[in-house]
Amino acid sequence: MRRTALALCLLAAPAAAQDTDLELVLLADASGSITPGELMFQREGYAQAITDPEVLAAIGNTAYGEIAVTYVEWAANQAQVVGWTRIAGPEDAEAFAEELMVQPRQAYGRNAIGAALLEALRLMEENDIDGWRRVIDFSGDSAGNWSGPPIETARDAVVAEGVTINALPILRPDDPGRAQGGLEAIYEQRIIGGLGAFVVTADSRERFAEAVKRKLILEISHSGMVEKRRALAD
């Protein structure tokens, strides 16, 4: 009788709830192809996007009214530039953006994309945050992988843990983009994965900030694969 009553109590107990809507790793390129000026340009793009009223509105419309974000730069090594920050409104976003803009460069060398994806997973696994969704927002201007695990092996390991990887390829003037073999096509084939995964392309350095903003809104709003594909086609 006691065992039956205990079992019924356990069944009636509510499951542990998540404490935020989204855990988001912003995984930005700091490899040798990125100059100091381009590094700061990328940071400015993310700082502008995270503080944009439309992005903040998307955050406010989530089930929890907040998300958790960290900014990591990758090269041969990976560096967590801004630690996990809960963003629920303009003040949180401004603090995140200010911290991002004052930190020194800490990642150097050639590409290690597979290692970067696994580091992003580690940061989500070892934090004290329990997000309903987990997303890696990967950006870069190439697909080389000079050290560490293969890209596809790392991607599959990340996706197996229920994490979605989205990508933002930064096209150079001579990159064919959507054409066969272009960076956008390579990122679609080798990097993105998970539920509703997608690519948003920055087809010029000047349009980088707008591409970041668009990508963040899609990730935060979690509008679903069909809606995402429609938005990307517009």
PALUM-115885 format. One record per atom (N, C-alpha, C): x, y, z. Coordinates in pm, whole numbers. Example, Ala and Ser with C-alpha at 12.3 -4.5 7.8 and 13.67 -1.06 7.14 Angstrom:
2
{{1319 -569 780}}
{{1230 -450 780}}
{{1320 -330 780}}
{{1285 -225 708}}
{{1367 -106 714}}
{{1290 3 787}}
end
This chain:
234
{{83 -120 0}}
{{0 0 0}}
{{87 126 0}}
{{188 127 92}}
{{276 243 99}}
{{350 264 -33}}
{{398 152 -92}}
{{470 163 -218}}
{{379 219 -328}}
{{252 173 -327}}
{{157 223 -427}}
{{134 372 -410}}
{{116 416 -284}}
{{93 557 -258}}
{{212 641 -299}}
{{335 591 -272}}
{{456 663 -310}}
{{465 674 -461}}
{{434 565 -530}}
{{442 568 -677}}
{{344 669 -734}}
{{222 674 -676}}
{{123 770 -723}}
{{169 913 -699}}
{{233 938 -586}}
{{285 1072 -556}}
{{392 1114 -656}}
{{480 1019 -689}}
{{586 1049 -783}}
{{530 1079 -921}}
{{428 1004 -960}}
{{366 1028 -1091}}
{{297 1163 -1095}}
{{242 1204 -981}}
{{169 1331 -976}}
{{261 1451 -966}}
{{387 1429 -925}}
{{480 1540 -907}}
{{514 1602 -1042}}
{{519 1734 -1048}}
{{550 1800 -1176}}
{{694 1772 -1218}}
{{716 1760 -1349}}
{{851 1741 -1400}}
{{931 1868 -1381}}
{{1062 1854 -1369}}
{{1148 1972 -1355}}
{{1132 2062 -1475}}
{{1111 2190 -1451}}
{{1085 2284 -1559}}
{{1213 2355 -1602}}
{{1220 2390 -1729}}
{{1331 2472 -1776}}
{{1319 2611 -1717}}
{{1431 2681 -1706}}
{{1426 2814 -1643}}
{{1450 2927 -1742}}
{{1468 2896 -1870}}
{{1476 3001 -1971}}
{{1434 2942 -2105}}
{{1403 3027 -2201}}
{{1352 2978 -2327}}
{{1462 2919 -2415}}
{{1578 2985 -2419}}
{{1682 2950 -2516}}
{{1821 2969 -2458}}
{{1905 2868 -2475}}
{{2049 2882 -2452}}
{{2112 2901 -2590}}
{{2179 3014 -2610}}
{{2231 3050 -2742}}
{{2380 3080 -2734}}
{{2459 3002 -2807}}
{{2603 3028 -2818}}
{{2628 3100 -2950}}
{{2676 3223 -2941}}
{{2718 3299 -3058}}
{{2863 3264 -3085}}
{{2888 3187 -3190}}
{{3020 3130 -3218}}
{{3078 3199 -3340}}
{{3165 3298 -3316}}
{{3210 3389 -3421}}
{{3354 3363 -3463}}
{{3381 3384 -3590}}
{{3512 3359 -3651}}
{{3616 3462 -3604}}
{{3728 3411 -3552}}
{{3841 3497 -3517}}
{{3970 3437 -3572}}
{{3959 3358 -3677}}
{{4075 3290 -3735}}
{{4164 3389 -3810}}
{{4271 3336 -3867}}
{{4370 3423 -3930}}
{{4319 3505 -4046}}
{{4208 3464 -4108}}
{{4151 3541 -4219}}
{{4076 3665 -4171}}
{{4055 3677 -4041}}
{{3981 3789 -3983}}
{{4081 3890 -3926}}
{{4086 4009 -3985}}
{{4175 4114 -3937}}
{{4121 4173 -3807}}
{{4204 4248 -3732}}
{{4153 4314 -3610}}
{{4033 4403 -3640}}
{{4037 4473 -3752}}
{{3925 4558 -3788}}
{{3799 4478 -3815}}
{{3814 4365 -3884}}
{{3699 4280 -3914}}
{{3645 4214 -3788}}
{{3734 4181 -3694}}
{{3690 4123 -3568}}
{{3597 4219 -3495}}
{{3638 4346 -3487}}
{{3557 4446 -3418}}
{{3429 4475 -3497}}
{{3438 4468 -3629}}
{{3319 4487 -3713}}
{{3215 4380 -3683}}
{{3261 4255 -3668}}
{{3170 4146 -3633}}
{{3109 4168 -3495}}
{{3193 4207 -3400}}
{{3140 4231 -3265}}
{{3037 4343 -3266}}
{{3065 4448 -3341}}
{{2969 4557 -3351}}
{{2836 4509 -3408}}
{{2844 4420 -3507}}
{{2723 4367 -3567}}
{{2639 4292 -3466}}
{{2702 4208 -3385}}
{{2629 4134 -3282}}
{{2579 4226 -3171}}
{{2661 4325 -3133}}
{{2618 4421 -3031}}
{{2496 4499 -3077}}
{{2496 4544 -3201}}
{{2381 4616 -3255}}
{{2258 4526 -3261}}
{{2278 4403 -3303}}
{{2164 4312 -3318}}
{{2099 4278 -3184}}
{{2181 4247 -3084}}
{{2124 4202 -2955}}
{{2051 4314 -2884}}
{{2083 4440 -2917}}
{{2016 4554 -2854}}
{{1906 4612 -2943}}
{{1884 4556 -3059}}
{{1784 4608 -3151}}
{{1643 4587 -3094}}
{{1555 4685 -3107}}
{{1419 4671 -3052}}
{{1344 4549 -3105}}
{{1365 4515 -3231}}
{{1295 4398 -3287}}
{{1345 4268 -3224}}
{{1475 4259 -3199}}
{{1530 4141 -3132}}
{{1479 4133 -2989}}
{{1477 4247 -2919}}
{{1427 4249 -2781}}
{{1278 4214 -2776}}
{{1203 4256 -2877}}
{{1062 4220 -2883}}
{{1045 4069 -2901}}
{{1130 4009 -2983}}
{{1126 3864 -3002}}
{{1157 3792 -2871}}
{{1254 3844 -2796}}
{{1286 3784 -2666}}
{{1167 3797 -2571}}
{{1105 3915 -2568}}
{{991 3937 -2481}}
{{872 3849 -2514}}
{{863 3804 -2637}}
{{750 3721 -2680}}
{{774 3572 -2661}}
{{891 3533 -2609}}
{{914 3392 -2583}}
{{834 3348 -2461}}
{{824 3218 -2443}}
{{745 3164 -2333}}
{{796 3210 -2197}}
{{927 3230 -2186}}
{{988 3268 -2058}}
{{1023 3416 -2051}}
{{1014 3486 -2163}}
{{1044 3628 -2164}}
{{1191 3660 -2150}}
{{1277 3561 -2170}}
{{1421 3583 -2162}}
{{1494 3471 -2233}}
{{1620 3498 -2267}}
{{1709 3396 -2321}}
{{1844 3408 -2250}}
{{1928 3307 -2263}}
{{2064 3309 -2210}}
{{2161 3303 -2327}}
{{2259 3394 -2329}}
{{2349 3408 -2442}}
{{2494 3413 -2394}}
{{2584 3352 -2472}}
{{2728 3371 -2452}}
{{2793 3394 -2588}}
{{2902 3471 -2590}}
{{2972 3502 -2715}}
{{3109 3438 -2711}}
{{3137 3354 -2810}}
{{3263 3279 -2817}}
{{3328 3304 -2951}}
{{3457 3332 -2952}}
{{3532 3345 -3077}}
{{3618 3221 -3097}}
{{3625 3178 -3223}}
{{3695 3053 -3253}}
{{3804 3076 -3357}}
{{3910 2998 -3345}}
{{4020 2994 -3441}}
{{4086 2858 -3418}}
{{4219 2854 -3399}}
{{4283 2730 -3357}}
{{4243 2695 -3214}}
{{4214 2799 -3134}}
{{4159 2782 -3000}}
{{4023 2851 -2994}}
{{3955 2838 -2882}}
{{3827 2904 -2863}}
{{3834 2989 -2736}}
{{3770 3105 -2738}}
{{3773 3196 -2624}}
{{3631 3245 -2595}}
{{3587 3228 -2470}}
{{3456 3278 -2430}}
{{3471 3426 -2396}}
{{3434 3511 -2489}}
{{3455 3655 -2477}}
{{3359 3716 -2375}}
{{3233 3678 -2381}}
{{3133 3722 -2283}}
{{3066 3598 -2228}}
{{3066 3585 -2096}}
{{3008 3467 -2032}}
{{2857 3463 -2044}}
{{2799 3357 -1994}}
{{2654 3340 -2002}}
{{2581 3458 -1938}}
{{2491 3517 -2014}}
{{2417 3634 -1970}}
{{2269 3614 -1999}}
{{2186 3633 -1899}}
{{2041 3627 -1920}}
{{1993 3762 -1971}}
{{1924 3760 -2083}}
{{1876 3884 -2145}}
{{1723 3882 -2146}}
{{1666 3976 -2071}}
{{1520 3987 -2063}}
{{1472 4126 -2105}}
{{1565 4216 -2130}}
{{1524 4352 -2166}}
{{1643 4436 -2208}}
{{1619 4564 -2235}}
{{1725 4652 -2288}}
{{1848 4663 -2199}}
{{1831 4669 -2068}}
{{1946 4685 -1979}}
{{2039 4564 -1987}}
{{1982 4446 -1987}}
{{2063 4324 -1999}}
{{2137 4322 -2132}}
{{2066 4358 -2239}}
{{2126 4356 -2372}}
{{2239 4458 -2383}}
{{2218 4577 -2327}}
{{2322 4680 -2332}}
{{2446 4637 -2255}}
{{2426 4573 -2141}}
{{2540 4525 -2062}}
{{2619 4420 -2140}}
{{2548 4331 -2206}}
{{2613 4228 -2288}}
{{2693 4293 -2401}}
{{2632 4389 -2470}}
{{2698 4456 -2582}}
{{2821 4533 -2537}}
{{2811 4602 -2424}}
{{2925 4678 -2373}}
{{3041 4586 -2337}}
{{3011 4474 -2274}}
{{3115 4378 -2238}}
{{3183 4322 -2363}}
{{3104 4295 -2464}}
{{3156 4240 -2589}}
{{3257 4335 -2654}}
{{3230 4464 -2649}}
{{3312 4560 -2722}}
{{3444 4594 -2651}}
{{3459 4561 -2526}}
{{3581 4601 -2454}}
{{3679 4486 -2434}}
{{3640 4364 -2466}}
{{3728 4251 -2441}}
{{3836 4240 -2550}}
{{3959 4203 -2512}}
{{4066 4186 -2611}}
{{4046 4058 -2692}}
{{4113 4053 -2805}}
{{4112 3931 -2886}}
{{4186 3821 -2813}}
{{4127 3700 -2809}}
{{4187 3590 -2736}}
{{4199 3462 -2818}}
{{4145 3461 -2939}}
{{4152 3343 -3026}}
{{4237 3376 -3148}}
{{4327 3285 -3183}}
{{4422 3311 -3292}}
{{4448 3182 -3370}}
{{4499 3197 -3492}}
{{4544 3083 -3569}}
{{4445 3039 -3675}}
{{4471 2922 -3729}}
{{4390 2869 -3839}}
{{4264 2802 -3786}}
{{4176 2767 -3879}}
{{4044 2715 -3844}}
{{4050 2580 -3772}}
{{3964 2567 -3672}}
{{3937 2438 -3608}}
{{3787 2435 -3579}}
{{3708 2422 -3684}}
{{3562 2435 -3673}}
{{3503 2322 -3590}}
{{3550 2199 -3612}}
{{3498 2087 -3533}}
{{3519 2109 -3385}}
{{3638 2153 -3347}}
{{3667 2180 -3206}}
{{3580 2293 -3152}}
{{3553 2392 -3235}}
{{3469 2505 -3193}}
{{3327 2459 -3163}}
{{3272 2374 -3249}}
{{3136 2323 -3225}}
{{3129 2242 -3095}}
{{3231 2161 -3069}}
{{3232 2082 -2946}}
{{3251 2169 -2823}}
{{3327 2277 -2835}}
{{3342 2369 -2723}}
{{3210 2438 -2692}}
{{3136 2476 -2796}}
{{3005 2537 -2773}}
{{2912 2440 -2700}}
{{2916 2314 -2739}}
{{2836 2213 -2669}}
{{2878 2202 -2524}}
{{3009 2199 -2498}}
{{3058 2190 -2360}}
{{3007 2305 -2275}}
{{3009 2425 -2330}}
{{2964 2542 -2255}}
{{2816 2531 -2219}}
{{2737 2467 -2303}}
{{2597 2448 -2270}}
{{2578 2335 -2169}}
{{2657 2230 -2184}}
{{2643 2117 -2093}}
{{2686 2151 -1951}}
{{2784 2240 -1936}}
{{2843 2265 -1806}}
{{2795 2393 -1739}}
{{2704 2467 -1802}}
{{2653 2586 -1734}}
{{2545 2546 -1633}}
{{2492 2644 -1560}}
{{2389 2615 -1460}}
{{2252 2661 -1509}}
{{2236 2662 -1641}}
{{2112 2709 -1703}}
{{2041 2590 -1767}}
{{1909 2588 -1756}}
{{1830 2481 -1817}}
{{1735 2544 -1918}}
{{1778 2546 -2043}}
{{1698 2609 -2147}}
{{1605 2511 -2215}}
{{1488 2561 -2255}}
{{1393 2477 -2329}}
{{1451 2438 -2463}}
{{1527 2530 -2527}}
{{1593 2502 -2654}}
{{1741 2538 -2641}}
{{1823 2472 -2722}}
{{1967 2503 -2724}}
{{2012 2517 -2870}}
{{2078 2630 -2898}}
{{2117 2662 -3036}}
{{2259 2714 -3039}}
{{2336 2671 -3139}}
{{2467 2728 -3169}}
{{2451 2813 -3294}}
{{2490 2938 -3285}}
{{2485 3034 -3396}}
{{2627 3050 -3447}}
{{2661 2972 -3551}}
{{2797 2968 -3604}}
{{2813 3067 -3719}}
{{2922 3145 -3718}}
{{2952 3234 -3831}}
{{3098 3220 -3870}}
{{3125 3239 -4000}}
{{3262 3228 -4049}}
{{3272 3266 -4194}}
{{3397 3285 -4241}}
{{3418 3322 -4382}}
{{3491 3215 -4460}}
{{3504 3094 -4402}}
{{3565 2983 -4473}}
{{3519 2852 -4409}}
{{3560 2740 -4468}}
{{3520 2610 -4415}}
{{3640 2519 -4393}}
{{3759 2577 -4383}}
{{3878 2498 -4355}}
{{3875 2441 -4214}}
{{3941 2330 -4194}}
{{3944 2265 -4063}}
{{4082 2205 -4044}}
{{4176 2286 -3999}}
{{4317 2250 -4000}}
{{4362 2168 -3880}}
{{4280 2162 -3776}}
{{4316 2083 -3658}}
{{4189 2042 -3586}}
{{4204 1944 -3496}}
{{4089 1900 -3419}}
{{4004 1800 -3495}}
{{3887 1765 -3440}}
{{3802 1663 -3501}}
{{3740 1711 -3631}}
{{3703 1619 -3720}}
{{3635 1657 -3844}}
{{3506 1733 -3816}}
{{3470 1823 -3906}}
{{3350 1905 -3887}}
{{3226 1817 -3873}}
{{3208 1722 -3966}}
{{3087 1642 -3964}}
{{3077 1557 -3837}}
{{3190 1506 -3789}}
{{3189 1427 -3666}}
{{3142 1512 -3549}}
{{3196 1633 -3539}}
{{3158 1724 -3430}}
{{3011 1765 -3443}}
{{2971 1799 -3565}}
{{2831 1838 -3587}}
{{2736 1728 -3542}}
{{2764 1605 -3581}}
{{2675 1495 -3546}}
{{2670 1473 -3395}}
{{2784 1491 -3327}}
{{2787 1476 -3182}}
{{2703 1584 -3114}}
{{2709 1706 -3166}}
{{2631 1816 -3110}}
{{2482 1794 -3132}}
{{2445 1758 -3254}}
{{2304 1738 -3286}}
{{2246 1622 -3206}}
{{2328 1519 -3180}}
{{2282 1404 -3102}}
{{2240 1443 -2961}}
{{2289 1558 -2913}}
{{2252 1607 -2779}}
{{2131 1700 -2784}}
{{2063 1705 -2897}}
{{1942 1786 -2907}}
{{1966 1933 -2936}}
{{2088 1966 -2979}}
{{2125 2106 -3008}}
{{2110 2132 -3157}}
{{2057 2249 -3192}}
{{2048 2292 -3330}}
{{2167 2381 -3365}}
{{2226 2359 -3481}}
{{2336 2445 -3529}}
{{2286 2520 -3652}}
{{2283 2652 -3642}}
{{2254 2739 -3756}}
{{2383 2807 -3799}}
{{2387 2858 -3920}}
{{2513 2914 -3970}}
{{2491 3045 -4044}}
{{2592 3129 -4033}}
{{2594 3256 -4105}}
{{2726 3265 -4181}}
{{2729 3221 -4307}}
{{2850 3237 -4387}}
{{2869 3383 -4427}}
{{2992 3432 -4413}}
{{3027 3569 -4451}}
{{3098 3561 -4585}}
{{3032 3600 -4690}}
{{3087 3582 -4824}}
{{3188 3690 -4857}}
{{3296 3648 -4920}}
{{3393 3742 -4976}}
{{3353 3772 -5121}}
{{3405 3879 -5181}}
{{3360 3918 -5315}}
{{3373 3809 -5421}}
{{3472 3719 -5406}}
{{3492 3616 -5508}}
{{3423 3485 -5476}}
{{3340 3481 -5368}}
{{3274 3357 -5331}}
{{3146 3340 -5410}}
{{3122 3221 -5467}}
{{3001 3201 -5547}}
{{2873 3188 -5467}}
{{2882 3190 -5333}}
{{2762 3190 -5252}}
{{2679 3066 -5267}}
{{2561 3079 -5326}}
{{2470 2966 -5339}}
{{2511 2868 -5447}}
{{2603 2904 -5531}}
{{2644 2815 -5638}}
{{2710 2690 -5581}}
{{2715 2586 -5664}}
{{2776 2461 -5622}}
{{2918 2484 -5572}}
{{2946 2441 -5452}}
{{3080 2457 -5396}}
{{3101 2587 -5324}}
{{3005 2680 -5329}}
{{3018 2807 -5258}}
{{3006 2787 -5108}}
{{3046 2889 -5032}}
{{3050 2877 -4886}}
{{2912 2849 -4829}}
{{2811 2913 -4882}}
{{2675 2888 -4832}}
{{2637 2741 -4849}}
{{2665 2686 -4967}}
{{2633 2545 -4992}}
{{2713 2453 -4900}}
{{2840 2487 -4877}}
{{2924 2404 -4789}}
{{2871 2406 -4646}}
{{2831 2524 -4598}}
{{2778 2533 -4462}}
{{2648 2453 -4449}}
{{2565 2456 -4552}}
{{2441 2377 -4549}}
{{2471 2227 -4544}}
{{2574 2185 -4616}}
{{2605 2043 -4624}}
{{2683 1991 -4503}}
{{2771 2075 -4447}}
{{2868 2023 -4350}}
{{2852 2074 -4208}}
{{2785 2186 -4187}}
{{2785 2248 -4055}}
{{2649 2249 -3989}}
{{2544 2293 -4056}}
{{2415 2305 -3988}}
{{2357 2168 -3959}}
{{2270 2163 -3858}}
{{2205 2038 -3823}}
{{2109 2058 -3708}}
{{2020 1962 -3689}}
{{1923 1972 -3582}}
{{1790 2025 -3630}}
{{1693 2029 -3539}}
{{1557 2067 -3572}}
{{1549 2209 -3627}}
{{1499 2223 -3749}}
{{1479 2355 -3808}}
{{1605 2429 -3845}}
{{1717 2361 -3858}}
{{1845 2428 -3885}}
{{1840 2503 -4018}}
{{1908 2618 -4023}}
{{1904 2701 -4142}}
{{2032 2783 -4157}}
{{2045 2843 -4275}}
{{2157 2932 -4307}}
{{2102 3069 -4343}}
{{2160 3173 -4288}}
{{2136 3310 -4331}}
{{2271 3366 -4376}}
{{2277 3420 -4496}}
{{2404 3461 -4554}}
{{2426 3612 -4546}}
{{2545 3650 -4504}}
{{2588 3790 -4514}}
{{2663 3802 -4646}}
{{2595 3854 -4749}}
{{2656 3854 -4881}}
{{2750 3971 -4904}}
{{2768 4053 -4802}}
{{2869 4158 -4807}}
{{2902 4199 -4664}}
{{3018 4256 -4642}}
{{3055 4301 -4508}}
{{2958 4409 -4459}}
{{2909 4490 -4552}}
{{2822 4601 -4516}}
{{2687 4551 -4462}}
{{2643 4434 -4506}}
{{2513 4382 -4467}}
{{2523 4280 -4353}}
{{2639 4271 -4292}}
{{2659 4172 -4187}}
{{2565 4194 -4069}}
{{2556 4317 -4018}}
{{2474 4345 -3900}}
{{2328 4311 -3926}}
{{2278 4342 -4044}}
{{2139 4311 -4076}}
{{2116 4161 -4083}}
{{2215 4087 -4137}}
{{2204 3942 -4142}}
{{2203 3882 -4002}}
{{2286 3935 -3914}}
{{2289 3886 -3776}}
{{2154 3910 -3708}}
{{2101 4029 -3725}}
{{1971 4062 -3665}}
{{1863 3967 -3714}}
{{1859 3946 -3843}}
{{1758 3858 -3902}}
{{1771 3717 -3847}}
{{1893 3671 -3835}}
{{1918 3535 -3787}}
{{1876 3521 -3640}}
{{1908 3622 -3558}}
{{1871 3617 -3417}}
{{1720 3613 -3400}}
{{1649 3693 -3476}}
{{1503 3694 -3464}}
{{1446 3557 -3497}}
{{1496 3493 -3603}}
{{1449 3360 -3639}}
{{1479 3259 -3529}}
{{1598 3266 -3471}}
{{1636 3172 -3367}}
{{1556 3193 -3240}}
{{1536 3317 -3203}}
{{1466 3347 -3078}}
{{1317 3316 -3090}}
{{1259 3354 -3203}}
{{1114 3336 -3218}}
{{1076 3191 -3239}}
{{1172 3109 -3287}}
{{1149 2966 -3305}}
{{1021 2944 -3384}}
{{1012 3010 -3500}}
{{889 3008 -3577}}
{{868 2879 -3654}}
{{965 2791 -3654}}
{{949 2662 -3720}}
{{1017 2658 -3855}}
{{1045 2537 -3902}}
{{1124 2520 -4023}}
{{1056 2581 -4146}}
{{926 2564 -4160}}
{{857 2615 -4279}}
{{865 2766 -4282}}
{{835 2830 -4168}}
{{838 2975 -4164}}
{{979 3028 -4187}}
{{1078 2959 -4133}}
{{1217 3002 -4152}}
{{1255 2996 -4300}}
{{1218 2888 -4364}}
{{1253 2875 -4505}}
{{1183 2980 -4589}}
{{1059 3013 -4554}}
{{989 3117 -4626}}
{{1059 3252 -4609}}
{{1100 3281 -4483}}
{{1167 3408 -4455}}
{{1299 3417 -4530}}
{{1372 3306 -4536}}
{{1501 3308 -4604}}
{{1486 3324 -4755}}
{{1372 3281 -4808}}
{{1350 3290 -4952}}
{{1305 3429 -4995}}
{{1256 3510 -4901}}
{{1204 3643 -4936}}
{{1315 3737 -4982}}
end
